[in-house]
Amino acid sequence: MNLLAPNTIKRSTQMASTLCCKGSWLVSSTTIRRRLPLVGAFCVLSLGFSNLCPTLSSSSNCKTGCAQSLPFVPLLRSKFSTQSPDKPVHAVKMEGSSNTVPSIVVYVTVPNREAGRKLAESIVKEKLAACVNIVPGLESVYEWEGKINSDPEELLIIKTRQSLLEALTEHVKANHEYDVPEVIALPITGGSPQYLEWLKNTTRD
């Protein structure tokens, strides 16, 4: 009967153990790769690597965790970060420029073109606004004295300083044929720096 030498038996046992360990590692890693989403794998690498490899962390003397020193971490942060880089702002904010003043858009309706043009010219002449747009073709449906009315109107879109709203309102009341003219103001929060500077320079203080 042929018997294997003790050294041969020892080497065969070691080889079988190594193959088993490698085979189980391949199975487990394949299973993990199949189950973990790509983003999840990135999170494990970038956030939890220091906990998974304490030996590497201590040997590299990295105070913030070994994931900080990995070369691909900056790439992952830049690719998946929700913070966008600063972009040049072409529109000025009203509170952010010394060349502008708090400004508003005011809506005023008029019964016809003649009344609208006359009122618009008087507003600009008094420097109560920098510009007035006349928008034709409106139809207004409203209740007045218990009746539902429908009348053709035109709309004045008035651009002016916020500080001039009270004076503008009084001017519209004094020069409008309605008993209760519409005067509605909306804030201008930003826009073209050149236009807003022109608005400031063409209206009175």
VEXGUSE-899040 format. One line per 2 residues: number of its first residue (from 0); for each residue x negated, y negated, z negated of N, C-alpha, C, O. Coordinates in pm, whole numbers, plus 50000, padded with zeros to 5 digits. Example, Ala and Ser with C-alpha at 12.3 -4.5 7.8 and 13.67 -1.06 7.14 Angstrom:
2
0 = 48681,50569,49220,48770,50450,49220,48680,50330,49220,48576,50332,49154 ~ 48715,50225,49292,48633,50106,49286,48710,49997,49213,48659,49886,49196
END
This chain:
205
0 = 49915,50119,50000,50000,50000,50000,49911,49876,50000,49818,49866,49921 ~ 49944,49780,50093,49865,49658,50104,49919,49552,50010,50038,49521,50012
2 = 49833,49499,49931,49871,49394,49837,49805,49265,49877,49688,49264,49917 ~ 49880,49154,49868,49824,49023,49899,49734,48978,49787,49758,49006,49669
4 = 49631,48908,49825,49538,48856,49724,49606,48749,49643,49697,48683,49692 ~ 49563,48728,49517,49624,48626,49431,49617,48488,49492,49713,48411,49481
6 = 49505,48453,49557,49493,48318,49618,49593,48299,49731,49650,48191,49748 ~ 49614,48407,49810,49710,48398,49922,49851,48378,49870,49927,48298,49925
8 = 49886,48451,49765,50019,48437,49705,50039,48296,49652,50147,48239,49666 ~ 49934,48239,49590,49945,48105,49533,49965,48000,49640,50046,47908,49626
10 = 49887,48016,49753,49902,47919,49862,50040,47929,49927,50098,47827,49963 ~ 50091,48049,49942,50225,48067,50003,50332,48006,49915,50426,47944,49965
12 = 50317,48024,49786,50416,47966,49693,50415,47815,49698,50521,47752,49700 ~ 50295,47755,49701,50284,47609,49709,50343,47556,49839,50412,47454,49839
14 = 50316,47625,49951,50369,47582,50081,50521,47589,50083,50586,47497,50135 ~ 50578,47694,50030,50724,47706,50027,50787,47598,49942,50892,47544,49976
16 = 50721,47567,49829,50774,47461,49741,50771,47327,49810,50864,47247,49800 ~ 50659,47303,49882,50648,47175,49954,50753,47162,50062,50814,47056,50078
18 = 50775,47270,50137,50877,47268,50244,51015,47246,50186,51095,47173,50244 ~ 51044,47307,50075,51176,47290,50012,51196,47146,49969,51303,47088,49988
20 = 51091,47088,49910,51104,46949,49864,51124,46855,49981,51208,46765,49977 ~ 51044,46880,50088,51059,46794,50205,51194,46811,50270,51255,46714,50315
22 = 51242,46936,50276,51371,46959,50338,51484,46894,50261,51575,46837,50322 ~ 51480,46901,50126,51585,46837,50046,51577,46686,50058,51681,46619,50059
24 = 51454,46630,50069,51441,46483,50085,51499,46438,50217,51566,46335,50225 ~ 51473,46518,50325,51528,46482,50456,51679,46486,50455,51744,46400,50514
26 = 51736,46587,50390,51882,46598,50385,51942,46482,50308,52040,46421,50351 ~ 51881,46452,50193,51938,46344,50112,51924,46210,50181,52016,46129,50177
28 = 51806,46185,50245,51789,46056,50312,51880,46044,50433,51930,45935,50462 ~ 51902,46157,50504,51994,46152,50618,52135,46124,50571,52209,46047,50633
30 = 52173,46188,50461,52307,46164,50407,52325,46019,50365,52429,45959,50389 ~ 52220,45963,50301,52228,45823,50257,52240,45731,50377,52319,45637,50377
32 = 52160,45759,50480,52165,45673,50599,52300,45679,50665,52347,45578,50719 ~ 52365,45794,50661,52496,45804,50723,52602,45733,50641,52697,45676,50697
34 = 52587,45735,50509,52692,45681,50422,52676,45532,50394,52775,45460,50380 ~ 52552,45487,50387,52533,45345,50355,52546,45261,50481,52482,45293,50581
36 = 52626,45155,50481,52630,45062,50593,52496,44992,50605,52417,44989,50511 ~ 52472,44935,50720,52346,44865,50745,52327,44750,50650,52218,44729,50596
38 = 52435,44673,50628,52424,44559,50538,52399,44605,50396,52324,44541,50322 ~ 52460,44715,50356,52437,44768,50224,52292,44809,50204,52235,44786,50098
40 = 52233,44871,50308,52092,44907,50300,52005,44785,50284,51909,44786,50207 ~ 52038,44679,50357,51963,44554,50343,51974,44500,50202,51876,44452,50145
42 = 52095,44506,50144,52113,44456,50008,52029,44536,49909,51971,44479,49817 ~ 52023,44668,49928,51942,44752,49840,51796,44713,49849,51726,44702,49748
44 = 51749,44692,49974,51609,44659,49995,51574,44523,49940,51470,44506,49876 ~ 51661,44422,49966,51627,44285,49932,51655,44249,49787,51584,44166,49730
46 = 51758,44310,49724,51798,44272,49589,51757,44373,49483,51726,44334,49370 ~ 51756,44501,49517,51733,44602,49415,51603,44675,49427,51584,44775,49358
48 = 51511,44629,49511,51388,44702,49534,51299,44702,49412,51227,44798,49385 ~ 51304,44591,49335,51220,44584,49217,51263,44685,49111,51179,44735,49036
50 = 51393,44715,49105,51441,44815,49010,51410,44957,49056,51392,45047,48974 ~ 51404,44977,49188,51379,45110,49242,51231,45145,49237,51196,45263,49236
52 = 51143,45043,49234,51000,45072,49235,50929,44991,49127,50853,44900,49160 ~ 50952,45020,48998,50889,44943,48891,50738,44952,48893,50669,44858,48852
54 = 50685,45065,48940,50540,45080,48946,50479,44982,49042,50378,44919,49011 ~ 50540,44969,49162,50490,44875,49261,50502,44732,49213,50415,44649,49240
56 = 50612,44702,49141,50633,44567,49091,50527,44528,48991,50474,44417,48996 ~ 50493,44619,48900,50395,44586,48798,50256,44578,48855,50175,44497,48809
58 = 50225,44661,48957,50091,44660,49013,50065,44539,49100,49951,44497,49113 ~ 50170,44480,49159,50151,44366,49248,50154,44234,49174,50132,44129,49235
60 = 50182,44235,49039,50185,44114,48957,50282,44011,49013,50253,43892,49015 ~ 50396,44057,49059,50497,43968,49118,50597,43932,49010,50665,44020,48959
62 = 50608,43804,48975,50693,43761,48864,50841,43768,48898,50924,43784,48808 ~ 50876,43757,49024,51017,43752,49062,51066,43882,49122,51172,43884,49183
64 = 50992,43992,49106,51034,44120,49162,50961,44149,49290,50926,44057,49364 ~ 50938,44277,49318,50857,44311,49434,50928,44281,49564,50863,44271,49669
66 = 51062,44265,49562,51133,44232,49685,51093,44095,49737,51102,44069,49857 ~ 51048,44007,49646,51009,43873,49689,50887,43876,49778,50871,43790,49865
68 = 50800,43976,49759,50675,43979,49833,50684,44056,49962,50588,44060,50039 ~ 50798,44119,49988,50813,44195,50111,50823,44103,50230,50892,44001,50222
70 = 50758,44133,50341,50756,44040,50455,50889,44024,50524,50912,43922,50589 ~ 50980,44124,50512,51106,44113,50585,51216,44043,50507,51322,44017,50562
72 = 51192,44012,50377,51294,43947,50296,51330,43808,50348,51449,43778,50358 ~ 51232,43720,50383,51271,43590,50441,51355,43604,50567,51445,43523,50591
74 = 51325,43706,50648,51404,43727,50769,51546,43764,50736,51639,43715,50800 ~ 51565,43852,50635,51699,43891,50596,51776,43773,50540,51894,43756,50570
76 = 51708,43689,50459,51777,43574,50400,51820,43476,50506,51931,43423,50501 ~ 51733,43450,50604,51768,43354,50708,51877,43406,50798,51955,43328,50853
78 = 51885,43539,50815,51984,43595,50907,52121,43605,50845,52222,43586,50912 ~ 52126,43636,50712,52254,43659,50647,52294,43547,50554,52398,43556,50489
80 = 52214,43442,50545,52247,43332,50455,52367,43256,50506,52382,43236,50627 ~ 52456,43214,50413,52574,43136,50451,52547,42988,50459,52631,42913,50506
82 = 52428,42944,50413,52395,42804,50417,52334,42770,50552,52232,42827,50590 ~ 52395,42678,50622,52345,42636,50752,52244,42526,50732,52256,42446,50639
84 = 52141,42519,50819,52041,42412,50806,52104,42277,50831,52207,42264,50898 ~ 52038,42176,50775,52089,42040,50792,52088,42001,50938,51989,42021,51008
86 = 52199,41945,50984,52212,41901,51122,52226,41750,51124,52283,41692,51033 ~ 52174,41688,51226,52186,41542,51233,52332,41500,51245,52407,41556,51325
88 = 52370,41402,51168,52508,41353,51168,52515,41230,51256,52448,41130,51230 ~ 52596,41237,51361,52607,41127,51455,52717,41030,51416,52716,40916,51462
90 = 52811,41072,51331,52919,40984,51287,52890,40935,51146,52848,41012,51060 ~ 52911,40808,51124,52879,40747,50995,52998,40762,50901,53113,40752,50944
92 = 52970,40785,50772,53074,40782,50670,53087,40640,50618,52988,40567,50607 ~ 53210,40600,50587,53235,40461,50553,53156,40418,50429,53110,40304,50422
94 = 53139,40509,50332,53070,40469,50210,52919,40481,50223,52845,40450,50129 ~ 52871,40528,50341,52729,40554,50354,52653,40455,50439,52538,40480,50472
96 = 52714,40341,50476,52646,40245,50561,52677,40104,50513,52790,40072,50478 ~ 52571,40019,50511,52589,39880,50470,52642,39793,50584,52680,39678,50562
98 = 52644,39848,50705,52691,39772,50822,52840,39787,50845,52894,39727,50939 ~ 52909,39865,50763,53052,39887,50780,53126,39852,50651,53065,39832,50546
100 = 53257,39845,50661,53342,39821,50545,53453,39926,50544,53482,39983,50649 ~ 53515,39953,50430,53630,40044,50428,53736,39996,50526,53782,39882,50520
102 = 53775,40085,50617,53864,40045,50728,53985,40137,50734,53985,40246,50677 ~ 54088,40091,50805,54214,40164,50813,54271,40154,50954,54232,40067,51033
104 = 54362,40244,50985,54447,40238,51105,54590,40213,51057,54640,40282,50969 ~ 54655,40114,51117,54790,40078,51076,54885,40101,51193,54858,40059,51305
106 = 54998,40169,51166,55103,40193,51265,55216,40092,51246,55268,40075,51135 ~ 55253,40026,51354,55367,39934,51354,55447,39960,51481,55391,39957,51591
108 = 55576,39985,51468,55661,40005,51586,55729,39873,51623,55760,39791,51537 ~ 55751,39856,51753,55816,39735,51807,55923,39780,51907,55916,39891,51960
110 = 56022,39694,51933,56134,39736,52019,56099,39744,52168,56162,39821,52241 ~ 56001,39665,52214,55970,39663,52358,55828,39612,52380,55760,39572,52285
112 = 55785,39613,52507,55649,39573,52541,55624,39425,52513,55518,39389,52461 ~ 55717,39342,52546,55699,39198,52526,55677,39165,52378,55587,39089,52343
114 = 55761,39222,52292,55747,39198,52149,55615,39257,52097,55550,39197,52011 ~ 55578,39371,52147,55454,39435,52103,55331,39356,52143,55240,39339,52062
116 = 55327,39308,52267,55211,39231,52312,55199,39099,52237,55090,39058,52199 ~ 55312,39035,52215,55310,38909,52142,55258,38926,51999,55177,38847,51951
118 = 55305,39030,51933,55261,39057,51797,55114,39098,51793,55039,39055,51706 ~ 55074,39181,51887,54935,39228,51891,54839,39112,51913,54736,39104,51847
120 = 54872,39021,52005,54785,38907,52031,54773,38816,51910,54665,38764,51881 ~ 54883,38797,51838,54877,38711,51719,54793,38775,51609,54724,38705,51535
122 = 54798,38907,51598,54718,38978,51496,54569,38963,51525,54491,38934,51435 ~ 54531,38984,51650,54389,38974,51687,54341,38829,51678,54229,38804,51635
124 = 54426,38735,51720,54389,38593,51716,54361,38548,51572,54269,38469,51549 ~ 54437,38597,51476,54418,38563,51336,54307,38645,51270,54283,38634,51150
126 = 54239,38727,51349,54132,38814,51301,54178,38907,51189,54102,38940,51098 ~ 54303,38948,51197,54357,39046,51104,54330,39189,51151,54355,39284,51077
128 = 54280,39203,51272,54244,39335,51326,54141,39315,51436,54134,39210,51499 ~ 54063,39419,51457,53964,39415,51565,54026,39458,51697,53986,39410,51803
130 = 54125,39548,51691,54184,39602,51814,54325,39651,51784,54353,39703,51677 ~ 54413,39632,51883,54550,39683,51873,54582,39758,52003,54576,39701,52111
132 = 54616,39886,51991,54660,39964,52106,54812,39962,52113,54880,39972,52011 ~ 54866,39948,52235,55010,39951,52255,55045,40081,52328,55004,40102,52442
134 = 55119,40166,52260,55155,40297,52316,55302,40295,52356,55388,40283,52269 ~ 55333,40305,52485,55473,40299,52531,55540,40435,52526,55478,40538,52499
136 = 55672,40433,52553,55746,40557,52574,55787,40631,52449,55809,40752,52455 ~ 55798,40563,52336,55843,40630,52214,55996,40631,52206,56063,40542,52258
138 = 56047,40733,52141,56189,40735,52105,56197,40763,51955,56150,40867,51908 ~ 56255,40670,51881,56263,40683,51736,56404,40720,51694,56501,40656,51734
140 = 56413,40823,51614,56541,40867,51557,56535,40839,51407,56445,40888,51338 ~ 56628,40762,51357,56622,40718,51218,56763,40691,51165,56859,40678,51242
142 = 56772,40682,51034,56899,40648,50969,56893,40504,50921,56798,40461,50856 ~ 56998,40428,50955,57005,40289,50911,57150,40253,50883,57237,40267,50969
144 = 57175,40207,50762,57308,40168,50717,57409,40280,50736,57522,40257,50780 ~ 57367,40401,50703,57456,40518,50706,57476,40579,50842,57557,40671,50855
146 = 57406,40532,50945,57422,40586,51080,57289,40643,51130,57182,40594,51095 ~ 57300,40747,51214,57183,40803,51281,57167,40730,51414,57257,40732,51498
148 = 57053,40667,51431,57025,40589,51551,56910,40651,51630,56824,40718,51574 ~ 56912,40627,51760,56804,40670,51849,56775,40555,51944,56859,40517,52025
150 = 56654,40500,51933,56619,40381,52012,56482,40398,52077,56393,40462,52020 ~ 56464,40341,52197,56330,40339,52256,56244,40236,52184,56290,40127,52151
152 = 56119,40270,52161,56026,40181,52094,55886,40198,52153,55859,40289,52231 ~ 55798,40106,52112,55657,40119,52142,55580,40111,52012,55626,40053,51914
154 = 55461,40169,52013,55383,40180,51890,55256,40097,51900,55183,40104,51999 ~ 55232,40018,51797,55105,39945,51784,55014,40025,51691,55051,40058,51578
156 = 54893,40054,51739,54791,40119,51658,54685,40014,51629,54611,39972,51718 ~ 54679,39972,51504,54598,39856,51465,54478,39903,51383,54494,39974,51284
158 = 54356,39862,51425,54234,39897,51352,54182,39775,51280,54154,39672,51342 ~ 54169,39786,51149,54130,39669,51070,54062,39710,50941,54046,39829,50913
160 = 54023,39611,50862,53966,39636,50730,54075,39676,50631,54189,39632,50641 ~ 54038,39758,50536,54133,39794,50431,54173,39672,50348,54287,39662,50303
162 = 54079,39582,50328,54106,39463,50246,54206,39368,50311,54259,39279,50244 ~ 54232,39385,50442,54324,39296,50513,54466,39353,50523,54552,39293,50588
164 = 54492,39466,50460,54623,39530,50474,54736,39441,50422,54840,39429,50488 ~ 54717,39379,50309,54824,39296,50254,54852,39176,50344,54968,39145,50371
166 = 54748,39108,50391,54767,38993,50481,54829,39036,50613,54913,38965,50669 ~ 54787,39153,50664,54844,39204,50788,54991,39236,50770,55072,39205,50858
168 = 55028,39297,50661,55167,39331,50634,55255,39206,50631,55364,39205,50688 ~ 55207,39101,50564,55283,38976,50557,55295,38912,50695,55398,38853,50728
170 = 55190,38923,50775,55195,38866,50910,55298,38940,50997,55373,38878,51072 ~ 55300,39073,50986,55396,39152,51064,55539,39117,51021,55626,39099,51107
172 = 55565,39107,50893,55699,39073,50845,55744,38936,50896,55860,38918,50932 ~ 55651,38841,50900,55687,38705,50941,55706,38692,51091,55772,38598,51136
174 = 55652,38784,51170,55657,38772,51315,55728,38889,51385,55716,38905,51506 ~ 55800,38968,51309,55870,39084,51365,56019,39058,51362,56069,38994,51269
176 = 56091,39108,51460,56236,39085,51466,56315,39186,51384,56436,39169,51366 ~ 56249,39293,51334,56320,39388,51248,56329,39331,51106,56241,39258,51061
178 = 56437,39369,51037,56449,39332,50896,56347,39406,50810,56289,39350,50717 ~ 56325,39532,50844,56228,39615,50770,56134,39679,50872,56155,39793,50912
180 = 56030,39608,50916,55937,39665,51015,55851,39775,50954,55819,39773,50835 ~ 55815,39869,51037,55727,39978,50993,55583,39928,50983,55529,39870,51077
182 = 55522,39950,50867,55380,39923,50846,55324,40039,50765,55349,40048,50645 ~ 55249,40126,50830,55195,40245,50765,55044,40247,50787,54998,40238,50901
184 = 54967,40259,50680,54821,40256,50688,54762,40392,50657,54805,40462,50565 ~ 54661,40429,50736,54586,40553,50715,54437,40518,50704,54390,40431,50778
186 = 54363,40583,50614,54221,40549,50598,54135,40602,50712,54162,40709,50767 ~ 54034,40528,50747,53931,40573,50841,53814,40624,50757,53750,40546,50687
188 = 53787,40752,50762,53682,40812,50679,53547,40816,50748,53447,40843,50682 ~ 53541,40791,50877,53414,40793,50948,53437,40773,51096,53551,40764,51143
190 = 53327,40767,51171,53339,40749,51315,53211,40694,51375,53103,40705,51316 ~ 53224,40636,51491,53109,40579,51562,53051,40463,51482,53124,40369,51450
192 = 52923,40465,51448,52864,40355,51371,52875,40221,51443,52903,40119,51379 ~ 52854,40221,51575,52861,40095,51649,53003,40038,51651,53022,39917,51636
194 = 53102,40125,51668,53240,40078,51670,53282,40024,51534,53345,39918,51526 ~ 53247,40094,51427,53285,40051,51293,53213,39922,51253,53268,39840,51180
196 = 53092,39905,51301,53021,39779,51275,53087,39665,51351,53100,39554,51299 ~ 53129,39693,51475,53201,39591,51554,53333,39555,51487,53371,39437,51486
198 = 53404,39654,51431,53529,39628,51359,53505,39532,51243,53583,39440,51221 ~ 53398,39553,51171,53366,39465,51059,53336,39323,51107,53383,39226,51047
200 = 53259,39311,51215,53214,39178,51260,53321,39097,51328,53308,38975,51339 ~ 53429,39162,51375,53534,39089,51447,53659,39064,51364,53760,39017,51416
202 = 53653,39097,51235,53765,39069,51146,53719,38974,51034,53600,38966,51001 ~ 53815,38905,50977,53779,38807,50874,53758,38877,50739,53810,38986,50714
204 = 53681,38811,50656,53651,38864,50524,53774,38858,50433,53767,38899,50317
END
